[in-house]
């Protein structure tokens, strides 16, 4: 059954409870690995492409789609199956870009060709000029005005005899974009029992899963499927686009292009590489590039925690692996060295888990605690019996007096902005922020420091929010404190010269390691809520960087509501300030209107709203709950300049937190009110 859907649906990805730091290295649990996203970034694809597409290996199977569905692989034809009545979501794209269905009927378009994918361009694969395949679910669901369907589909390779292969690696070119949840919907699946059972391998490669975000074009992707396929006599392989097992529905739009499929035995016996270095536990908590000194992990609790992600890309187990982690000062002096005990890194074919995770992780408690603010370098190296040097990774970190952040000002390469509605010609509400946890008690937060983008419009009403995440209701429905501001054209900055503007909360806020959740998960963000505007709020960010799920973006869900969701591919330049801050002026100072806090607050019945206006006009007061729903409206009519007081009976309101806004002309000033009977 079709349903009307708004694009950019999302789901919130929450962290599990806190992982206690250990004095010895900790190996990531299988649950962590299964629920984690691929963290290898572009380095994995480059290494796999160079190591698996050449090097003297013998290619077992190759398909470039130059013969369409008939196949050009020497084994047999290709077949497709999808959720459309006539299998018309999959299309073969010929050398001039025209699309054809499996029955050789021309689609009449050049895929991807839907309302939201039109003009995106072809897959830039190595042999795209002689044809490629696309799952064009966007085109199938066009026009969206008639309703859309969630889509699934499979591209089957011919059955293959892999009895002689001790290892099996499949490599292909692809590009993708999907809607409407962050969990990736594409897989390579293997069956050896005639299709009764399938082993699924997530097929996103180095793409950091994110709804509505386009991947690289091409995205070279490799998977070692040895655990399911090696040594088997009747192997079925399919490229599967299906509803995510996490949410079960909601995947309806955009595209998935595929070309140049290569299957071969792994030609490399010994391969070991470092994939990523993190400052903290990216699976359960967050990592930080900038940390206030009072939130440094004490030596007694294990000190700085380094996460080292590594990958055995060969077909032989790597014995006696050792990882060394060092901390250096800005002059290059080594301040701390920690070395793991020897361990074994199994190959994919010998891994106890199938599918095996693309990389493994060790968390290493260094025991190091900074003594002073400053710039430092976190460094990791690795070796094994067979490989003396598996590479080195470094990460610049900073300890400050009172800034807490995930972003790196040296690599701010994206500008995060709202979606533009072409039909109505306005920008949608939007917001950007980061999530935080606190290891040490006794911290007070005072505001946020934000690097706004060069396209920032002047005169936009926005809120500064501090959210105390409640796992029972989700981030969008969690309680928050806020302050109102209006943008100024002087705040706009560029990636080459970012300026972090300090914005203060109305009141200082004490936070803890527990909060509502345990440990406390908080979020700081800027947001244009309840408003559709011809102007835009933008923030600078680091692209392809959010591997710890700390980023929040405020967008429209499939229900039509605007909500916060995580699992993004960029990190906003939004930092937390943990010391008193001299802020830019608040919104009321720009507009000649000052709204006082209501009194009494909390209230169980009558309360008073008092405001001062420098000029006369028509005024009203709006009351909303924390989800932005209008609860009550008081039309005050025409009022002269001066001070005014309004008595309001809050008795009918349920207990909880509310906002009340004084509205006049283009001015809106908002405060918080608690009802407690």
Buried (B, 14 or more C-beta within 10 A) or exposed (E): EEEEBBBBBBBBBBBEEBBEBEEEBBEBEEEBBEEBBBBBBBBBBEBBBEBBBEEEBEEBBBBBBBBBBEBBBEBEBBBBBBBBEEBBBBBBBBEEBBBBBBEEEEBEBBBBBBBBBBEBEBBBBEBBEBBBBBBBBBBBBBEBEEEBBBBBBBBBBBBBEBEEBEBBBBBBBBBBBBBBBBBBBBBBBBBBEEEEEBBBBBBBBBBBBBBBBBBBBBBBBBBBBBBBBBBBEEBBBBBBBBBBEEBEEBBBBBBBBBBBBBBBBBBBEBBBBBBBBBBBBBBBBBBBBBBBBBBBBEEEBBBBBBBBBBBBBBBBBBEEBBBBBBBBBEEEEEBBEBEBEEBEBBBBBBBEEBBBBBBBBBBBBBBBBBEEBEEBBBBBBBBBBBBEEBBEBEBBBBBBEBBBBBBBBEBBBBBBBBBEEEEEEBBBBBBBBBBBBBBBEEBEBBBBBBBBBEEBBEEBBBBBBBBBBBBEEBBBBBBBBBBBBBBBEEBBBEBEEBBBBBBBBBEBBEBBBEBBBEBBBBBBBBBBBBBEBEBBBBBBBBBBBBBBBBBBBBBBBBEEEBBBBBBBBBBBBBBBBBBEBEBBEBBBEBBEBBBBBBEEBBBEEEBBBBBBBEEEBEBEBBBBBBEEEEBBEBEBEEBEEEEBEBEBEBEEBEEEBBBBBBBBEEBBBBBBBEBEE
